[in-house]
Amino acid sequence: MATKRDASEILVGLDIGTTKVAAVVGEVTEDGVEVIGVGQQLCKGARRGLALNIEQTAASIREAIREAEQMAGCQIAVVHVGISGPHIQGLDMSGLVAVKGGEITAEDVERVKENARAIALPKDREILHVLPQEYIVDGQDGIHEPVGISGVRLEAKVHIITAAALQIQNILKCCRLCDLQVDSLTLEHLAAAEAVLQDGEKELGVALIDVGGTITNMAVYVNGTLRHTAVVGMGGAHVTNDIRHGLRTMEAEAERIKKSHACAMSALVDPEETILVPRVGPRKPETVPRAALAAIVTPRVEEILTHVQQTIDTSGYGDMLDGGIVLTGGAALLKGFPELAEQTMQTMVRVGTPLGVGGMVDMVQNPSYAVAAGLLLMAARRGDHPADDLAPSARPGERGGKGKRFWDVVKQWF
């Protein structure tokens, strides 16, 4: 029988993906983060990162949370949620302030970041993150920790992530229907990077490619900081759909065949090997060469990789990725995907699985859990203090208003 835990002792990362909902429950110990529960359910209420059917999405969240609760032996009330989709936009901005005392303080750093984020946004958009890329002190660039440096002029270059306000509200509503409080909203690219990338890769320059169900999230790191984010509107579900039409079978069977037999590189397939494909309706299953399946899959994976490469080239950081490419997300498990990526993109490629967690690692050592595990790790790193890169809109737990904060201060007086 599972040991009941106090809800205040646990952290939960909740990945509301385009085809699945995954919840990872962790407990912070002296040795790090221990995974104590995992839940996963298919999600039929979301498409391309958008919660289009609130009730269906909420039902999937509820089931994933219930599964995680049973495994962890606890009741979940607070979650850290990932957000993505084509509505996500990233832009580079800069801010400039005068240093008051001749030596840069933490207050100066906060002022320059506030200056950088003072941009005019449409009413239907909100800032999720303000991510410092580098600081410039009196013309000297490449500074990552400016506090304590003498100077009179401080400039900050930042990467700002914005999201559609409507989609933020939809995610919060789905969680409210499940009696869940959202403590933070985090861009899924950042969460996946937290889970699967190593610091050395970020310093060398690396591109994270998180291939989900219907979208592919991208994050480019150079010199240890995030430089570019993007979303490509294709993913593993497009491969499944091609198999369904190409082999004239049902969607569930196409998904099963993709996971069991599909390969993204024809050269890795035995030309004599065959597979049994169930047909639609009363027709009998037919034997099909596995090479024919590869011929269906390969063009779609090549198309995804081509769009990814074009996006990287457009970012201007294509020649700075000495750390190569890290593939993650459920579709990264497709056989031959890393090999085709190396051949197409002419660089080193590896499949990234969550790092830095203990406990039930066998449950989450899978690229499909990268986002949920990353949300858990980021929540543990932040502790009880909001992260500097989280905008107020990304801290739903703080939406108590000025009155709530006032009474918190009054309580502290007493």
Residue pairs with C-beta under 8 A, 6 or more apart in sequence:
1 73
2 70
2 71
2 72
2 73
3 73
4 73
4 74
5 27
5 36
5 72
5 73
5 74
6 74
7 74
7 75
7 76
7 77
7 78
9 27
9 28
10 25
10 26
10 27
10 36
10 72
10 74
10 76
11 25
11 26
11 27
11 28
11 33
11 80
11 376
11 379
11 380
12 23
12 24
12 25
12 26
12 65
12 68
12 76
12 78
12 79
12 80
12 376
13 23
13 24
13 26
13 79
13 80
13 82
13 191
13 371
13 372
13 373
13 374
13 375
13 376
13 377
13 379
14 21
14 22
14 23
14 61
14 64
14 65
14 79
14 80
14 81
14 82
14 175
14 180
14 372
14 375
15 21
15 22
15 23
15 82
15 188
15 191
15 369
15 371
15 372
15 375
16 43
16 46
16 51
16 57
16 61
16 81
16 82
16 83
16 171
16 174
17 43
17 46
17 212
17 213
17 371
18 43
18 46
18 47
18 48
18 49
18 212
18 213
18 214
18 215
18 235
18 237
19 42
19 43
19 46
19 212
19 213
19 214
19 236
19 237
19 330
20 40
20 41
20 42
20 43
20 60
20 213
20 330
20 368
21 40
21 41
21 42
21 43
21 57
21 60
21 61
21 63
21 64
22 38
22 39
22 40
22 64
22 368
22 369
22 371
22 372
23 37
23 38
23 39
23 40
23 61
23 64
23 65
23 67
23 68
23 76
23 79
23 372
24 35
24 37
24 38
24 68
24 364
24 369
24 372
24 373
24 375
24 376
25 35
25 36
25 37
25 38
25 68
25 69
25 71
25 72
25 74
25 76
25 376
26 33
26 34
26 35
26 36
26 357
26 359
26 376
26 380
27 33
27 34
27 36
27 359
28 34
28 380
29 358
31 358
32 356
32 357
32 358
32 380
33 356
33 357
33 358
33 359
33 376
33 377
33 380
34 357
34 358
34 359
35 357
35 358
35 359
35 360
35 361
35 363
35 364
35 373
35 376
36 71
36 72
36 73
36 74
36 359
36 360
37 68
37 69
37 70
37 71
37 72
37 73
37 74
37 360
38 67
38 68
38 71
38 360
38 363
38 364
38 369
39 63
39 64
39 65
39 66
39 67
39 68
39 69
39 71
40 64
40 67
40 368
41 60
41 61
41 63
41 64
41 67
42 60
43 56
43 57
43 60
44 53
44 56
44 60
45 51
45 52
45 53
45 54
45 55
45 56
45 57
45 58
45 59
45 60
46 52
46 53
46 57
47 214
48 85
48 86
48 214
48 215
48 233
49 83
49 84
49 85
49 86
49 87
49 88
49 212
49 214
49 215
49 231
50 85
50 86
50 87
50 167
50 170
51 57
51 167
51 170
51 171
51 174
54 170
54 173
54 174
54 177
55 177
57 174
58 173
58 174
58 175
58 177
58 178
61 174
61 175
61 178
61 180
62 177
62 178
65 76
65 79
65 178
65 180
68 76
69 75
69 76
76 180
77 179
77 180
77 181
78 180
78 181
78 182
78 183
78 397
79 175
79 180
79 181
79 182
79 183
80 182
80 183
80 184
80 186
80 375
80 376
80 378
80 379
81 171
81 175
81 182
81 184
81 185
81 186
81 375
82 185
82 186
82 187
82 188
82 191
82 371
82 372
82 374
82 375
83 128
83 163
83 167
83 168
83 171
83 185
83 186
83 187
83 188
84 187
84 188
84 189
84 212
84 215
84 217
84 231
85 163
85 164
85 167
85 215
85 231
86 215
86 231
86 233
87 163
87 164
87 167
88 128
88 161
88 162
88 163
88 187
88 229
88 231
89 125
89 161
89 162
89 163
90 159
90 160
90 161
90 162
90 228
90 229
90 230
91 119
91 159
91 160
91 162
92 133
92 157
92 158
92 159
92 160
93 116
93 117
93 119
93 157
93 158
93 159
93 160
94 116
94 155
94 156
94 157
94 158
95 112
95 113
95 114
95 115
95 116
95 117
95 118
95 155
95 156
95 158
96 112
96 115
96 153
96 154
96 155
96 156
97 108
97 111
97 112
97 115
97 154
98 152
98 153
98 154
99 108
99 151
99 152
99 153
99 154
100 108
102 150
102 151
102 152
103 148
103 149
103 150
103 151
104 137
104 146
104 147
104 148
104 149
104 150
104 151
104 154
105 147
106 147
108 146
108 147
108 154
109 135
109 146
109 147
109 154
109 156
112 135
112 154
112 155
112 156
113 130
113 132
113 156
113 158
113 388
115 156
116 130
116 156
116 157
116 158
116 160
117 127
117 130
117 158
117 160
117 391
119 160
121 127
121 162
123 165
124 164
124 165
124 166
125 162
125 163
125 164
125 165
126 162
126 163
126 164
126 165
126 168
126 391
126 393
127 160
127 161
127 162
127 391
127 393
127 394
128 161
128 162
128 163
128 185
128 186
128 187
128 390
128 391
128 393
128 394
129 159
129 160
129 161
129 186
129 187
129 190
129 389
129 390
129 391
129 394
130 158
130 159
130 160
130 388
130 389
130 391
131 158
131 159
131 160
131 161
131 225
131 226
131 389
132 144
132 156
132 157
132 158
132 225
132 389
133 157
133 158
133 159
133 225
133 226
133 227
134 141
134 142
134 143
134 144
134 156
134 157
134 223
134 225
135 143
135 144
135 146
135 154
135 155
135 156
135 157
136 143
136 154
136 155
136 156
136 157
137 143
137 146
137 149
137 151
137 153
137 154
137 155
138 151
138 152
138 153
139 153
142 223
143 149
144 224
144 225
146 154
159 226
159 227
159 228
159 229
161 187
161 229
163 185
165 393
168 185
168 393
171 182
171 185
172 182
172 396
175 181
175 182
181 396
181 397
182 396
182 397
183 379
183 395
183 396
183 397
184 378
184 379
184 382
184 386
184 387
184 390
184 394
184 395
184 396
184 397
185 393
185 394
185 395
185 396
186 375
186 378
186 390
186 394
187 229
188 210
188 217
188 371
189 208
189 210
189 217
189 218
189 219
189 229
190 219
190 226
190 374
190 378
191 370
191 371
191 372
191 374
191 375
191 377
191 378
192 208
192 210
192 217
192 219
192 328
192 329
192 352
192 370
192 371
192 374
193 202
193 208
193 219
193 221
193 226
193 374
194 374
194 377
194 378
194 381
195 328
195 352
195 354
195 355
195 356
195 357
195 369
195 370
195 371
195 373
195 374
195 377
196 208
196 326
196 328
196 352
196 353
196 354
196 355
196 367
196 370
196 374
197 206
197 208
197 221
197 326
197 352
198 355
199 224
200 323
201 221
201 323
201 324
201 326
202 221
202 222
202 224
202 225
202 323
203 223
203 224
203 323
204 321
204 322
204 323
205 220
205 221
205 222
205 223
205 317
205 320
205 321
205 322
205 323
206 220
206 221
206 321
206 323
206 324
206 325
206 326
207 218
207 219
207 220
207 221
207 308
207 312
207 317
207 321
207 324
207 325
207 326
208 217
208 218
208 219
208 220
208 221
208 326
208 328
208 352
209 216
209 217
209 218
209 308
209 325
209 326
209 327
209 328
209 329
209 332
209 341
210 216
210 217
210 218
210 219
210 328
210 329
210 370
210 371
211 235
211 236
211 304
211 327
211 328
211 329
211 330
211 331
211 332
211 337
212 235
212 236
212 329
212 330
212 331
213 235
213 236
213 237
213 330
213 331
214 233
214 234
214 235
214 237
214 238
215 231
215 232
215 233
215 234
215 235
216 231
216 232
216 233
216 234
216 235
216 304
216 307
216 308
216 329
217 229
217 230
217 231
217 329
218 228
218 229
218 230
218 231
218 232
218 308
218 311
218 312
219 226
219 228
219 229
220 226
220 227
220 228
220 229
220 312
220 315
220 317
220 321
221 227
221 323
222 317
222 320
222 321
227 315
227 317
228 315
228 316
228 317
230 311
230 315
232 304
232 307
232 308
232 311
234 300
234 303
234 304
234 307
235 304
235 329
235 331
236 258
236 329
236 330
236 331
236 334
238 300
238 304
239 258
239 262
239 297
239 300
239 301
239 331
239 334
240 251
240 254
240 255
240 258
241 251
241 254
242 296
242 297
242 299
242 300
243 249
243 254
243 257
243 258
243 262
243 293
243 296
243 297
244 250
244 251
244 253
244 254
246 293
246 296
247 254
247 257
247 277
247 288
247 293
247 296
248 279
248 280
249 257
249 277
249 278
249 279
249 280
250 278
250 280
253 277
253 278
257 275
257 277
257 293
258 297
258 334
259 333
261 275
261 290
261 293
262 293
262 294
262 297
262 334
262 335
263 269
263 290
263 293
263 294
263 297
263 334
263 335
263 336
264 294
264 297
264 298
264 301
264 334
264 335
264 336
264 337
264 339
264 340
265 294
265 298
265 336
265 339
265 340
265 343
266 291
266 294
266 295
266 298
268 294
268 335
268 336
268 339
269 290
269 291
269 294
270 290
271 289
271 291
273 289
273 290
273 291
274 287
274 288
274 289
274 290
275 287
275 288
275 289
275 290
275 293
276 285
276 286
276 287
276 288
277 285
277 286
277 287
277 288
278 285
279 285
279 286
294 336
297 334
298 340
301 334
301 336
301 337
301 340
302 340
302 344
305 340
305 341
305 344
305 345
306 344
308 345
309 318
309 344
309 345
312 318
312 321
321 347
323 348
324 347
324 348
324 349
324 350
325 341
325 345
325 347
325 348
325 349
325 350
326 349
326 350
326 351
326 352
327 337
327 338
327 341
327 349
327 350
327 351
327 352
327 367
328 351
328 352
328 353
328 367
328 370
329 367
329 368
329 370
330 367
330 368
331 337
332 338
332 351
332 352
332 367
333 351
333 366
333 367
333 368
337 351
338 349
338 350
338 351
339 349
341 349
342 348
342 349
351 367
352 367
352 370
353 364
353 365
353 366
353 367
353 369
353 370
354 361
354 364
354 365
354 366
354 369
354 370
354 373
354 374
354 377
356 377
357 364
357 373
357 376
357 377
363 369
364 372
364 373
378 387
381 387
386 395
386 398
392 398
